[in-house]
Amino acid sequence: MNKLLSIFIVFAIFVSTASAADISGNVVSIGKNLPGQKVELSRVNTTQSDETGVVYKFIPVSDKTTDKDGNYAFTDINDGKYR
């Protein structure tokens, strides 16, 4: 019985760990990388309204500035919808 309980506890710990993701990209215009550009990451919350339908609310989470090659990266992002 103790062995079964130990296996269950280990399984519960692995299941409960939150997975995180990375979002990265490159800002380009007319084939040229754009350094020094602000890139904002916003979480998307949606609500349903009988009058207007789906309402989107964008909540800023973080912002980054592109590097000399126009690259940016957001790390350890929790599950969800982002813009």
N, C-alpha and C positions, 0 to 999 in steps of 0.2 A: 504494500500500500504506500509506503514512504517513497519507493522508487517511482511509482506512478505520479504521486504528488510533485516530486522533484521535476519530472519530465513536463508536467503541466505548467509549473512555474517558469521554467526555462522557455517553453513555447510562448507563454503570455508575455514575457519580456521581449522576445523577438517580434511579436506581433504589434506590441504597443509602441515600438520605436518609430518615430515619425521619419518619413523619408523626405529628403530635401532635394531640390533640383538646382541646376544652374541655367541661367539665360544669358546668352552672349550674342554678339553680332558685330556688324561693321557698318558705319555710316559712309555712304558713297553718293556723290552727285556727279553726273556726266563722266563716269568712269574714274573719278578721282576720290581718294580717301579724304575724309574731312576730320582733321584733328580739332580738339577743343570744343566739340559740340556737346550740349547737355542732353542726356537721355534720361527720361523719367519712367520709372516703373510704378504702375498704379494697380491696386487690387480692384477687381470688378465685383460689386455687389448688385444683385438684381432683386427687385420686388415686383409683385404683381398688383396692378391696380385695375379695378373694374372700369374706371373712367378713361384711363390712358393706356392700358395694356402694361407691357413690361417697362419698368423704369430702371435705368442703369445709373449707378452712382460709382464714380471713380475715386478711390481713396489713395493718395500718394503714399508709397511705401519707401522709396529710395530714389536717388538720382546719382548719375555718374557722368563724368566728362570723358569723351573719347580721347584715347592716347594719340601719339604722333602718327599712328597708322590708321586712325579712325575706328579702332576697336574699343568695345566696352564689354563688361561682364558683371552680372549680378550673381552672387553665390549664396548657397544655403537658403533657397526660396522654398517656403512651405507650399503644400498642395493648395490649389485654388485656381481661380481665373484671373488673369492679368492682362493689362494693356500696356 
